[in-house]
Amino acid sequence: MAVALPPINSPNEAKMPEWAESGPRGPPSSRLKPMRKGKKKERDFEEKRYQLRRLQRDLSKADTALYRNSFKHNLCVDMLKEGYHLSFKELFNLIHRQQEEREAAGPESLMWTQIMLKDEHEKLDILQTYLTSSEKAQRKGDFQSVYNARYDLACYFQQSNDKWLSDHFFETCLETAASIDSDGGKTKAEGHCNVGLSLEENGDNFEAAEHFEAYYELAINHLQDWVREDVVRGHLSFFTDAAIHLYRIYTSIGLGLERAKEPERSLEYLINAFNKAKESEDHKLEGEAAYRLGLAYEASGNVQTALLHLNNFYEASKHGGDKDGMGRACDAIAKAYARIGCKDQSIEYLKEFVETAESSGMDAELSKACHNLGNIYNSLGKYKEAGEYFNRAYNISRAMNENEAIQVNRVQSGIAQAHAMLNFYSNIVVEGNHSRDFLERTMDWKSIRANIFESRDVRMRKSMQAEPLQGSKEEEPTKSAEETQPLEEQSLENTENGD
């Protein structure tokens, strides 16, 4: 059923709002309203802003790109615009290589926290300058300038600790040096040396040795005319420098093979190191090479050859006034003589070792020499001398606060004292069946563990010597009795208090 509509003119009809009521309007006025004029301060500000805007030049598309794109993007575009596409390619590959290594290392690596090459503006500028200079020289066929530009880049990144970049440019230097024929191979030799040093720092000793050998082969025919500056040695020929590098790398390889339990190969490399040290004409290096070679021969059982090289090291150290070298030589020679049963010669060199270490203030070496002397005297049955040297080694170790050495020398001194009592104890045990006095002395020793097997006069003399020492030790309140007493007195008191 249809619903009736309300009447149009109903008094209850809602009226429209006033803002919606719009009456008829006439044509617009031809006169514009005057512009509102602000205060003088506002007008001056607007005028100044207008003048500054007029001074600014209109930005081109390239100018806009400088602000819109990254520094690396703009730098690469400039290199391409100038036609240095090889420089752009090398720079792009370096940035991409670092990015790949970073992603391969993972978020937990140190590389993830490092600033990437693409964000280091100063280094990018340096790369652009020298790479474009190198490419420009390459187009002209001036390979010496190419080498110099890349060598400068390698040195720059070496100083900034960017080793991966310095290694890269040292390798490109060597590649460039192959095209330089005007200097007879001098630049190529220098390139092999730089690459060898870079590989040695990375731990690639075998590859480094190959480059040092190439350096040596190129320099062997130019003993005097190829010279370089060295920080330590001053003017140094390429040949001598190559021999020193080969000595060092052969020694590193030999010691590594020795740790890897390959004595034959290790000995081969140490022999080569010794030969190169002799060619360097550096007596100190020659002595060190002889020392390592002597130790290798001694470890392999060839003691006579070892003694020959160790004596050469001893003479070189003595000639150069090297006390530390003399001590090491004496210790090694003494061990070699002891190995073949020549105890007298071993004792002679160990005593010289003691004198050398004592005169030069080398406490660690002095303790070691006394310990070794105690071992030899103990093996010879000279237990009194063994005890004296072990006691001396113990006191030095205690002064140095070397806990391990203290315990070792304490035990060795006790062993020497026990060996000294062994003969008396054995006689008393054998004769105890016939004498009650001997049997009682044996029982007393089980109670006090002192050396009661010596004669009465000897024991009285030792006790009289110990009394003044004990009285002086009681006057020192800052030290305990155990710290101030000699090792022999400590052992006696400990045994008297034992079971």
C-alpha positions in Angstrom: 0.0 0.0 0.0 1.5 3.4 -1.0 2.3 5.9 1.7 1.0 9.5 1.2 3.7 12.2 0.9 3.6 15.2 3.3 2.4 18.5 1.8 5.0 20.8 0.2 4.2 23.9 2.1 3.8 22.2 5.4 4.7 24.3 8.4 6.6 21.4 10.0 9.1 21.3 7.0 12.8 21.7 8.0 14.5 24.8 6.7 17.8 24.7 4.8 20.9 26.2 6.6 21.8 29.7 5.9 25.2 28.7 4.3 23.3 26.6 1.8 21.0 29.4 0.8 22.5 31.2 -2.1 20.7 34.0 -3.8 21.3 35.2 -7.3 24.7 37.0 -7.9 25.5 39.7 -10.4 28.6 39.8 -12.7 32.0 39.9 -11.1 33.6 43.3 -10.3 36.3 44.5 -12.7 38.3 45.9 -9.9 40.7 43.7 -7.9 41.2 44.0 -4.2 44.5 45.6 -3.3 47.3 43.1 -2.2 47.8 43.0 1.5 51.0 44.7 2.4 52.9 43.2 5.3 55.1 44.9 7.7 58.5 46.2 6.6 60.4 43.4 8.2 58.4 40.8 6.3 58.9 42.7 3.0 62.6 42.9 3.5 62.8 39.1 4.1 60.8 38.4 1.0 63.0 40.7 -1.0 66.2 39.0 0.3 64.9 35.6 -0.5 64.0 36.6 -4.0 67.5 38.0 -4.6 69.1 34.8 -3.4 66.9 32.7 -5.6 68.0 34.8 -8.6 71.6 34.1 -7.8 71.2 30.4 -7.9 71.7 28.8 -11.2 69.3 26.4 -12.7 70.3 22.7 -12.0 70.8 20.4 -15.0 70.1 16.7 -15.1 73.7 15.9 -14.2 73.7 18.4 -11.3 70.6 16.8 -10.0 72.2 13.3 -10.3 75.0 14.4 -8.0 72.5 14.7 -5.1 70.3 11.9 -6.1 72.8 9.1 -6.7 75.6 7.7 -4.5 79.2 8.8 -4.6 80.3 5.5 -6.1 77.7 5.7 -8.8 78.7 9.2 -9.8 82.4 8.3 -9.8 81.9 5.3 -12.1 79.7 7.4 -14.4 82.5 10.0 -14.7 85.1 7.3 -15.5 82.9 6.0 -18.2 82.1 9.4 -19.6 85.9 10.1 -19.9 86.4 6.7 -21.6 88.3 4.8 -18.9 86.3 1.7 -19.2 89.1 -0.6 -18.0 89.5 1.4 -14.8 85.8 1.3 -14.3 85.8 -2.5 -14.8 88.6 -3.0 -12.3 87.1 -0.8 -9.6 83.7 -2.4 -10.1 85.2 -5.9 -9.7 87.0 -4.9 -6.5 83.8 -3.6 -4.9 81.9 -6.7 -6.0 84.6 -9.0 -4.7 84.5 -7.4 -1.3 80.8 -7.7 -1.2 80.9 -11.4 -2.1 83.5 -12.1 0.6 81.4 -10.2 3.2 78.3 -12.2 2.3 80.3 -15.5 2.4 81.7 -14.6 5.8 78.2 -14.1 7.3 76.6 -11.5 9.6 78.6 -12.7 12.6 82.0 -12.0 11.0 84.2 -8.9 11.5 83.7 -8.0 7.9 80.1 -7.3 8.6 81.0 -4.4 10.8 83.7 -2.9 8.6 83.1 0.0 6.3 82.8 -1.2 2.7 85.0 0.2 0.0 82.0 1.7 -1.9 81.4 3.9 1.2 84.9 5.2 1.6 85.0 8.3 -0.5 88.7 9.2 0.0 89.9 5.7 -1.1 87.5 5.8 -4.1 89.0 9.1 -5.2 92.6 7.7 -4.9 91.6 4.7 -6.9 90.0 6.8 -9.6 93.1 9.0 -9.9 95.7 6.3 -10.1 93.7 3.8 -12.1 92.8 6.3 -14.8 96.5 7.5 -14.8 97.6 3.9 -15.2 95.1 3.3 -18.1 96.2 6.4 -19.8 99.9 5.4 -19.6 99.0 1.9 -20.9 97.4 3.4 -24.0 100.6 5.1 -24.7 102.7 2.0 -24.1 104.5 3.5 -21.1 104.5 0.4 -18.9 106.9 1.9 -16.4 104.4 4.6 -15.5 101.7 1.9 -15.3 103.9 0.0 -12.8 104.6 3.2 -10.8 100.9 4.1 -10.5 100.0 0.6 -9.4 102.9 0.4 -7.0 101.8 3.7 -5.4 98.3 2.3 -4.9 99.8 -0.9 -3.3 101.9 1.2 -0.9 98.9 3.4 0.0 96.7 0.5 0.8 99.5 -1.2 2.7 99.8 1.8 5.0 96.0 2.0 5.5 95.9 -1.8 6.5 93.8 -2.8 3.5 95.9 -5.8 2.8 93.6 -7.4 0.3 93.9 -4.3 -1.9 97.7 -4.0 -1.5 98.0 -7.7 -2.4 95.9 -7.1 -5.5 98.0 -4.2 -6.8 101.3 -5.9 -6.0 100.1 -8.8 -8.2 99.1 -6.4 -11.0 102.6 -4.7 -10.6 104.2 -8.1 -11.3 102.0 -8.6 -14.3 102.9 -5.2 -15.6 106.6 -5.7 -15.0 106.6 -8.6 -17.5 106.1 -6.0 -20.2 109.0 -3.9 -19.2 112.2 -4.8 -21.1 114.2 -1.7 -20.8 115.8 -2.4 -17.4 116.9 -6.0 -17.9 114.4 -7.4 -15.5 115.0 -5.2 -12.5 111.4 -4.2 -12.2 110.3 -7.8 -12.6 112.6 -8.8 -9.8 111.2 -6.2 -7.5 107.7 -7.3 -8.4 108.6 -10.9 -7.4 110.0 -9.7 -4.1 106.9 -7.7 -3.2 104.5 -10.5 -4.1 106.6 -13.0 -2.1 106.5 -10.7 1.0 102.7 -10.4 0.7 102.3 -14.2 0.4 104.6 -14.7 3.4 102.5 -12.4 5.5 99.4 -14.5 4.5 101.2 -17.7 5.6 101.6 -19.1 2.1 105.3 -20.0 2.6 105.6 -22.4 -0.3 104.2 -19.9 -2.9 106.3 -17.1 -1.3 109.4 -19.3 -1.7 108.7 -19.6 -5.4 108.6 -15.9 -5.9 111.8 -15.3 -3.8 113.5 -17.9 -5.9 112.6 -16.1 -9.0 113.8 -12.9 -7.4 117.1 -14.6 -6.6 117.6 -16.0 -10.1 117.0 -12.5 -11.6 119.4 -10.8 -9.2 122.2 -13.4 -9.4 123.7 -11.8 -12.5 123.6 -8.3 -11.1 125.5 -8.5 -7.9 126.6 -4.9 -7.7 124.5 -2.7 -10.0 121.1 -3.6 -8.6 120.9 -1.9 -5.2 117.9 -1.0 -3.0 117.5 1.0 0.2 116.9 -1.0 3.4 115.8 0.5 6.7 118.1 -1.6 8.8 121.1 -2.4 6.6 121.1 0.8 4.4 122.3 0.1 0.8 121.6 -3.5 0.0 122.1 -5.4 -3.3 119.2 -7.3 -4.8 121.2 -10.5 -4.5 121.9 -10.1 -0.8 118.3 -9.2 -0.2 117.1 -12.2 -2.1 119.4 -14.5 -0.1 118.1 -13.1 3.2 114.5 -13.6 2.2 115.2 -17.2 1.1 117.0 -17.9 4.4 114.0 -16.7 6.3 111.3 -18.5 4.3 113.3 -21.8 4.1 113.8 -21.6 7.9 110.0 -21.1 8.4 109.2 -24.0 6.1 111.8 -26.2 7.8 110.5 -25.6 11.3 106.9 -26.1 10.1 107.9 -29.5 8.6 109.7 -30.4 11.8 106.5 -29.7 13.8 104.6 -31.8 11.3 106.9 -34.8 12.0 108.7 -34.7 8.6 112.4 -34.6 9.7 113.9 -35.4 6.3 112.2 -32.7 4.4 112.7 -30.3 7.3 116.5 -31.0 7.3 116.6 -30.4 3.5 115.0 -26.9 3.9 117.3 -26.0 6.9 120.3 -26.9 4.8 119.1 -24.6 2.0 118.5 -21.9 4.6 122.1 -22.3 5.9 123.5 -22.0 2.4 121.5 -18.8 1.7 122.6 -17.3 5.0 126.2 -17.9 4.0 125.6 -16.2 0.6 124.1 -13.2 2.4 127.5 -12.6 4.1 125.7 -11.8 7.4 127.6 -13.6 10.1 124.7 -13.3 12.6 122.3 -14.9 10.2 124.8 -17.6 9.3 125.2 -18.4 13.0 121.5 -18.7 13.6 121.1 -20.9 10.6 124.0 -23.1 11.8 122.3 -23.4 15.2 119.0 -24.5 13.8 120.7 -26.9 11.5 122.8 -28.3 14.3 119.7 -29.0 16.4 118.1 -30.7 13.4 121.1 -33.0 12.9 121.2 -33.7 16.6 117.5 -34.7 16.6 118.1 -37.0 13.6 121.0 -38.8 15.4 123.9 -37.3 13.5 125.7 -35.9 16.5 129.1 -35.3 14.9 127.7 -33.1 12.1 125.5 -31.3 14.7 128.6 -30.5 16.8 130.3 -29.0 13.8 127.4 -26.6 13.1 126.9 -25.8 16.8 130.5 -25.0 17.2 130.2 -22.6 14.2 127.3 -20.9 16.0 129.3 -20.7 19.2 132.3 -19.0 17.5 130.0 -16.6 15.6 128.2 -15.6 18.8 131.5 -15.3 20.7 133.0 -13.1 17.9 129.9 -10.9 17.9 129.7 -10.6 21.7 126.3 -12.2 21.8 125.9 -13.6 25.3 122.5 -15.1 24.7 123.8 -16.9 21.6 126.8 -18.2 23.5 124.5 -19.6 26.2 122.3 -21.3 23.7 125.3 -22.8 21.9 126.9 -24.1 25.1 123.6 -25.7 26.1 123.1 -27.4 22.8 126.7 -28.5 22.6 126.5 -30.0 26.1 123.4 -31.9 25.2 125.0 -33.3 22.1 128.1 -34.4 24.0 125.9 -36.0 26.7 124.0 -37.9 24.0 127.2 -39.7 22.8 128.4 -40.3 26.4 131.1 -37.5 26.6 130.1 -36.3 30.0 133.3 -34.4 30.8 132.9 -32.2 27.7 129.2 -31.7 28.5 130.0 -30.5 32.0 132.7 -28.2 30.7 130.2 -26.4 28.3 127.5 -26.3 30.9 129.8 -24.6 33.4 130.6 -22.1 30.7 126.8 -21.7 30.2 126.5 -21.0 33.9 129.2 -18.3 33.8 127.8 -16.7 30.7 124.2 -16.6 32.1 125.4 -15.3 35.5 127.6 -12.5 34.0 124.8 -11.3 31.7 122.0 -11.5 34.3 119.9 -14.1 32.5 118.2 -15.8 35.4 116.1 -18.2 33.4 119.1 -19.5 31.5 121.1 -19.7 34.7 118.4 -21.8 36.3 118.3 -24.1 33.3 122.1 -24.5 33.2 122.2 -25.4 36.9 119.4 -27.9 36.5 121.2 -29.6 33.5 124.4 -29.7 35.5 122.6 -31.3 38.4 121.2 -34.0 36.0 124.6 -34.8 34.6 126.3 -35.0 38.1 123.4 -37.2 39.3 123.9 -39.6 36.4 127.6 -39.7 37.2 127.0 -40.6 40.9 128.3 -37.2 42.1 125.3 -36.6 44.3 126.8 -33.8 46.4 127.5 -31.7 43.4 124.1 -32.6 41.9 122.4 -31.5 45.1 124.3 -28.2 45.1 123.3 -27.3 41.6 119.7 -28.5 42.0 119.5 -26.4 45.2 120.9 -23.4 43.3 118.4 -23.9 40.5 115.6 -24.1 43.1 116.5 -20.8 44.7 116.7 -19.0 41.3 113.3 -20.4 40.3 111.8 -19.3 43.6 113.2 -15.8 43.1 111.6 -15.7 39.7 108.4 -17.1 41.0 108.3 -19.9 38.4 106.1 -22.5 40.1 106.7 -25.3 37.7 110.5 -24.9 37.9 110.3 -24.7 41.6 108.5 -28.0 41.9 110.8 -29.7 39.4 114.0 -28.6 41.1 112.6 -29.3 44.6 112.0 -32.9 43.5 115.4 -33.3 41.8 117.1 -32.0 44.9 115.3 -34.6 47.0 116.3 -37.3 44.6 120.0 -36.3 44.8 119.9 -36.3 48.6 118.3 -39.7 48.6 121.0 -41.0 46.2 123.6 -39.6 48.6 122.2 -41.6 51.5 121.7 -44.8 49.5 125.2 -46.2 50.0 125.1 -45.7 53.8 121.6 -47.1 54.0 122.5 -50.1 52.0 125.5 -50.9 54.2 123.5 -50.6 57.4 120.8 -52.8 56.0 123.3 -55.5 55.1 125.2 -55.2 58.4 122.0 -54.9 60.5 121.8 -58.6 60.9 125.0 -58.6 62.9 124.7 -55.3 64.9 121.8 -54.1 67.0 123.1 -50.5 66.7 122.7 -50.5 63.0 119.2 -51.8 63.3 118.3 -49.1 65.8 119.7 -46.4 63.5 117.6 -47.8 60.7 114.5 -47.6 62.8 115.4 -44.0 63.9 115.7 -43.0 60.2 112.2 -44.4 59.6 111.0 -41.9 62.2 112.9 -38.7 61.3 114.0 -39.3 57.7 117.2 -37.3 58.3 120.6 -38.3 57.0 121.7 -40.1 60.2 123.9 -42.5 58.2 126.8 -40.2 58.1 129.5 -40.2 60.7 129.0 -38.4 64.0 131.7 -35.7 63.2 130.1 -34.8 59.9 126.6 -34.4 61.4 128.0 -32.2 64.2 129.8 -30.0 61.8 126.6 -29.5 59.7 124.6 -28.7 62.8 127.1 -26.1 64.0 127.0 -24.4 60.6 123.2 -24.3 60.6 122.7 -22.8 64.1 123.8 -19.2 63.2 121.7 -19.3 60.0 118.6 -20.3 62.0 119.2 -17.5 64.6 119.5 -14.8 61.8 116.3 -16.1 60.1 114.3 -15.6 63.3 115.1 -11.8 63.2 113.2 -11.4 59.9 109.5 -10.9 60.7 108.5 -10.3 57.1 109.4 -13.7 55.8 108.2 -17.1 56.9 110.6 -19.8 58.0 109.9 -21.9 54.9 110.7 -19.0 52.5 114.0 -18.1 54.2 115.5 -21.6 54.8 117.5 -23.4 52.1 116.0 -26.3 50.4 118.1 -28.9 52.3 117.0 -27.6 55.7 113.3 -27.5 54.6 113.5 -31.1 53.5 115.0 -32.2 56.8 112.4 -30.4 58.9 109.6 -31.8 56.7 110.9 -35.3 57.2 111.3 -34.9 60.9 107.6 -33.8 61.2 106.4 -36.7 58.9 105.2 -40.2 59.8 
